């Protein structure tokens, strides 16, 4: 007979549960449940802030790009625009500075555009070409020389060349077309000659045992290759071209300077002279400066600079190598020129 007071007996319900029944789900502590809910809320807010930050960044980048484009347009139409037409008498100035070449500030495109704008101004009485250049491309110099002659006849205004440090080779090719050339007594003037330079490494390659493998279609296609030997016919061909260009240079100087030249055997040899020697030889007319020519020769002492220079926007575009942007800058400049 079982003792009714036996407290160690298991409840009937517990004894009835099978061994494979799942354990009851744990009951969350209210504190843990609040923590989980708050964590989910914090994660949602963090994600929202991250999305907002990304949107702000994209909007900021778009705004910065729009500001940059606006700066480029402003630079093109404002800072790089030539001097506006003036009514009072003045002397126009265009500077030819540094190497003369197609991709420089002293390119034929820039110089000729500046000259046209200067001489089209009804207030300009004459144009001074301020030259400080060691030379450069004979092609670019020839284009400018022809344009000087054309514009002088078209506008019936004198064009003077004023030399500062140097006016040599292609720079003198340009100056020869001017009505008169003024120099400083210590300027370097002349160098009426043509050169073609390069290097040859064939002897060094033979010593190092290096073989040049150059394939061409045309027996003379690679005659300027520094790693290939130069034949005598090739050398003579190059010399013929140089002589022809030299003759063209001499003809331009004689046409521009006329009987003012005191021709000597060395005059067209490629030598250059001081400004005072250039005056004595007839390569220049007199000693003078910008202010002196404007005041004493042109009789219009106020000088206005019409030089077309590369502006900040164009330098930025070239520096970052944005070819499309550079094309856009040039197109906008062309449109701007047509609107004036």
Secondary structure as the mmCIF struct_conf table of DSSP 4:
data_model
#
loop_
_struct_conf.conf_type_id
_struct_conf.id
_struct_conf.beg_label_comp_id
_struct_conf.beg_label_asym_id
_struct_conf.beg_label_seq_id
_struct_conf.end_label_comp_id
_struct_conf.end_label_asym_id
_struct_conf.end_label_seq_id
TURN_TY1_P TURN_TY1_P1 UNK A 4 UNK A 5
TURN_TY1_P TURN_TY1_P2 UNK A 7 UNK A 8
BEND BEND1 UNK A 9 UNK A 9
HELX_LH_PP_P HELX_LH_PP_P1 UNK A 10 UNK A 11
HELX_RH_AL_P HELX_RH_AL_P1 UNK A 12 UNK A 16
BEND BEND2 UNK A 17 UNK A 17
TURN_TY1_P TURN_TY1_P3 UNK A 19 UNK A 20
HELX_LH_PP_P HELX_LH_PP_P2 UNK A 21 UNK A 29
HELX_RH_AL_P HELX_RH_AL_P2 UNK A 30 UNK A 74
HELX_RH_PI_P HELX_RH_PI_P1 UNK A 75 UNK A 79
TURN_TY1_P TURN_TY1_P4 UNK A 80 UNK A 80
BEND BEND3 UNK A 81 UNK A 81
HELX_LH_PP_P HELX_LH_PP_P3 UNK A 82 UNK A 85
BEND BEND4 UNK A 87 UNK A 88
STRN STRN1 UNK A 90 UNK A 97
BEND BEND5 UNK A 98 UNK A 98
STRN STRN2 UNK A 100 UNK A 100
BEND BEND6 UNK A 101 UNK A 101
TURN_TY1_P TURN_TY1_P5 UNK A 102 UNK A 103
BEND BEND7 UNK A 104 UNK A 104
TURN_TY1_P TURN_TY1_P6 UNK A 105 UNK A 106
HELX_RH_AL_P HELX_RH_AL_P3 UNK A 108 UNK A 120
BEND BEND8 UNK A 121 UNK A 121
TURN_TY1_P TURN_TY1_P7 UNK A 122 UNK A 123
STRN STRN3 UNK A 124 UNK A 133
STRN STRN4 UNK A 136 UNK A 136
HELX_RH_AL_P HELX_RH_AL_P4 UNK A 138 UNK A 155
TURN_TY1_P TURN_TY1_P8 UNK A 156 UNK A 156
STRN STRN5 UNK A 158 UNK A 168
TURN_TY1_P TURN_TY1_P9 UNK A 169 UNK A 169
HELX_RH_AL_P HELX_RH_AL_P5 UNK A 170 UNK A 175
TURN_TY1_P TURN_TY1_P10 UNK A 176 UNK A 177
BEND BEND9 UNK A 178 UNK A 179
STRN STRN6 UNK A 180 UNK A 183
TURN_TY1_P TURN_TY1_P11 UNK A 185 UNK A 186
STRN STRN7 UNK A 188 UNK A 190
HELX_RH_AL_P HELX_RH_AL_P6 UNK A 202 UNK A 208
TURN_TY1_P TURN_TY1_P12 UNK A 209 UNK A 209
HELX_LH_PP_P HELX_LH_PP_P4 UNK A 210 UNK A 212
BEND BEND10 UNK A 217 UNK A 218
TURN_TY1_P TURN_TY1_P13 UNK A 219 UNK A 224
TURN_TY1_P TURN_TY1_P14 UNK A 226 UNK A 227
BEND BEND11 UNK A 228 UNK A 228
HELX_LH_PP_P HELX_LH_PP_P5 UNK A 229 UNK A 231
HELX_RH_AL_P HELX_RH_AL_P7 UNK A 232 UNK A 257
HELX_RH_3T_P HELX_RH_3T_P1 UNK A 258 UNK A 260
TURN_TY1_P TURN_TY1_P15 UNK A 265 UNK A 270
STRN STRN8 UNK A 272 UNK A 274
HELX_RH_AL_P HELX_RH_AL_P8 UNK A 275 UNK A 281
TURN_TY1_P TURN_TY1_P16 UNK A 282 UNK A 282
BEND BEND12 UNK A 283 UNK A 284
STRN STRN9 UNK A 286 UNK A 287
HELX_RH_AL_P HELX_RH_AL_P9 UNK A 290 UNK A 292
HELX_RH_PI_P HELX_RH_PI_P2 UNK A 293 UNK A 298
BEND BEND13 UNK A 299 UNK A 299
STRN STRN10 UNK A 303 UNK A 305
HELX_RH_AL_P HELX_RH_AL_P10 UNK A 312 UNK A 319
TURN_TY1_P TURN_TY1_P17 UNK A 320 UNK A 321
HELX_RH_AL_P HELX_RH_AL_P11 UNK A 323 UNK A 339
#
